[in-house]
Amino acid sequence: MEENTIMGLGLQIAYRGFAGSHAGECAAEMELVRLEVMASDIVDCHLAVEAYRDRAGSRVFDARLDLITRGYDLLPVERGTNAELGAAIHSAFDNAVRLLQQRRVPSPAR
């Protein structure tokens, strides 16, 4: 398991079915920076990336992301699946951004 911290937001990456890659870690770190901007109550991210073969025998990556809030709540994010590792990770983080946008409460008008 790989663990990184970017700008105060932790990231743990677990790989299943393959050894992982530097390119995958870089993709996840770039996505984490994007998430940091809009996630003031998120303190940790757990990313699990699994490689498997689909019915046709092609390699597929499944990226699952869980977000942990300051209040220790677990926010599971819809997974991202793609034949390309970076695209699967990007998809999972896109889903996290949508989840965080839905959670935002508008500020009261002043």
The 8 nearest C-alpha neighbors of each residue, nearest first, counted from 0:
[[1, 13, 12, 2, 11, 14, 47, 19],
 [0, 2, 12, 11, 13, 3, 10, 24],
 [1, 3, 11, 10, 12, 0, 4, 9],
 [4, 2, 10, 9, 11, 5, 1, 28],
 [3, 5, 9, 8, 10, 7, 6, 2],
 [4, 6, 8, 7, 9, 3, 32, 31],
 [5, 7, 8, 4, 35, 32, 9, 31],
 [8, 6, 5, 4, 9, 42, 35, 43],
 [7, 9, 42, 5, 43, 4, 6, 35],
 [10, 8, 4, 43, 3, 44, 42, 7],
 [11, 9, 44, 3, 2, 43, 45, 4],
 [10, 12, 2, 45, 1, 46, 44, 3],
 [13, 11, 46, 1, 0, 47, 45, 2],
 [12, 14, 0, 47, 48, 46, 1, 11],
 [15, 13, 48, 19, 49, 47, 17, 18],
 [16, 14, 49, 17, 48, 50, 13, 18],
 [15, 17, 50, 49, 51, 14, 18, 48],
 [18, 16, 15, 19, 50, 14, 49, 20],
 [17, 19, 14, 20, 16, 15, 13, 50],
 [20, 18, 17, 14, 23, 21, 24, 15],
 [21, 19, 23, 22, 24, 18, 25, 17],
 [20, 22, 24, 23, 25, 19, 26, 27],
 [23, 21, 25, 20, 24, 26, 85, 84],
 [24, 22, 26, 20, 21, 25, 85, 27],
 [23, 25, 21, 27, 26, 22, 28, 20],
 [26, 24, 22, 28, 23, 27, 21, 29],
 [25, 27, 23, 29, 24, 28, 85, 22],
 [26, 28, 30, 24, 25, 29, 31, 23],
 [29, 27, 31, 25, 30, 26, 24, 32],
 [30, 28, 26, 32, 31, 27, 25, 33],
 [29, 31, 27, 33, 28, 32, 26, 34],
 [30, 32, 28, 34, 33, 29, 35, 27],
 [31, 33, 35, 29, 30, 34, 28, 36],
 [34, 32, 30, 31, 35, 36, 29, 37],
 [33, 35, 31, 32, 36, 37, 38, 30],
 [36, 34, 32, 38, 33, 37, 31, 8],
 [37, 35, 34, 33, 38, 32, 39, 31],
 [36, 38, 35, 34, 39, 33, 99, 96],
 [37, 39, 35, 41, 40, 36, 34, 99],
 [38, 40, 41, 37, 35, 36, 42, 68],
 [39, 41, 68, 38, 69, 42, 70, 67],
 [42, 40, 68, 38, 39, 67, 43, 69],
 [43, 41, 8, 68, 69, 67, 9, 40],
 [44, 42, 9, 67, 8, 10, 66, 41],
 [45, 43, 66, 10, 65, 9, 67, 11],
 [44, 46, 11, 65, 64, 10, 12, 66],
 [45, 47, 64, 12, 63, 11, 13, 44],
 [48, 46, 13, 63, 12, 62, 14, 64],
 [49, 47, 62, 14, 61, 15, 13, 63],
 [48, 50, 15, 61, 60, 16, 14, 51],
 [51, 49, 60, 16, 59, 17, 15, 61],
 [50, 52, 59, 58, 49, 16, 53, 60],
 [51, 53, 58, 56, 57, 59, 54, 50],
 [52, 54, 56, 55, 57, 58, 51, 59],
 [55, 53, 56, 52, 57, 58, 51, 59],
 [54, 56, 53, 57, 52, 58, 59, 51],
 [57, 55, 52, 53, 54, 58, 51, 59],
 [58, 56, 52, 53, 55, 59, 54, 82],
 [57, 59, 52, 51, 82, 53, 56, 50],
 [60, 58, 82, 51, 50, 81, 52, 57],
 [61, 59, 50, 81, 49, 80, 84, 82],
 [60, 62, 80, 49, 48, 79, 87, 50],
 [63, 61, 48, 79, 78, 88, 87, 47],
 [64, 62, 78, 47, 46, 48, 91, 61],
 [63, 65, 46, 76, 45, 91, 75, 47],
 [64, 66, 75, 45, 74, 76, 44, 46],
 [65, 67, 44, 74, 73, 43, 75, 45],
 [66, 68, 73, 43, 72, 41, 71, 42],
 [69, 67, 41, 71, 70, 72, 40, 42],
 [68, 70, 71, 40, 42, 41, 67, 72],
 [69, 71, 68, 72, 67, 40, 41, 73],
 [72, 70, 68, 69, 67, 73, 42, 41],
 [71, 73, 68, 70, 67, 74, 69, 66],
 [72, 74, 67, 66, 75, 71, 65, 68],
 [75, 73, 66, 65, 67, 76, 72, 68],
 [76, 74, 65, 73, 66, 64, 77, 63],
 [75, 77, 64, 95, 65, 78, 74, 94],
 [76, 78, 94, 91, 79, 75, 63, 64],
 [79, 77, 63, 91, 62, 76, 80, 64],
 [78, 80, 91, 90, 87, 62, 61, 88],
 [81, 79, 61, 87, 60, 62, 78, 59],
 [80, 82, 87, 83, 60, 59, 86, 61],
 [81, 83, 59, 60, 58, 84, 80, 87],
 [84, 82, 81, 86, 85, 87, 60, 59],
 [83, 85, 87, 86, 60, 23, 88, 82],
 [86, 84, 88, 87, 83, 23, 26, 89],
 [85, 87, 89, 83, 88, 84, 90, 81],
 [88, 86, 79, 81, 80, 90, 84, 89],
 [89, 87, 85, 91, 90, 86, 62, 92],
 [90, 88, 86, 92, 87, 91, 85, 93],
 [89, 91, 79, 93, 87, 88, 92, 86],
 [92, 90, 79, 94, 78, 88, 93, 89],
 [91, 93, 95, 89, 94, 90, 96, 88],
 [94, 92, 90, 96, 95, 91, 89, 97],
 [93, 95, 97, 91, 92, 96, 77, 98],
 [96, 94, 92, 98, 93, 97, 76, 99],
 [95, 97, 93, 99, 98, 94, 100, 92],
 [98, 96, 100, 94, 95, 99, 101, 93],
 [97, 99, 95, 101, 96, 100, 94, 102],
 [100, 98, 102, 96, 101, 97, 95, 103],
 [99, 101, 97, 103, 102, 98, 96, 37],
 [102, 100, 98, 99, 103, 97, 104, 96],
 [103, 101, 99, 100, 98, 104, 97, 105],
 [104, 102, 100, 101, 99, 105, 98, 106],
 [103, 105, 102, 106, 101, 100, 107, 99],
 [106, 104, 103, 107, 108, 102, 100, 101],
 [105, 107, 104, 108, 109, 103, 102, 100],
 [106, 108, 109, 105, 104, 103, 102, 100],
 [109, 107, 106, 105, 104, 103, 102, 100],
 [108, 107, 106, 105, 104, 103, 102, 39]]
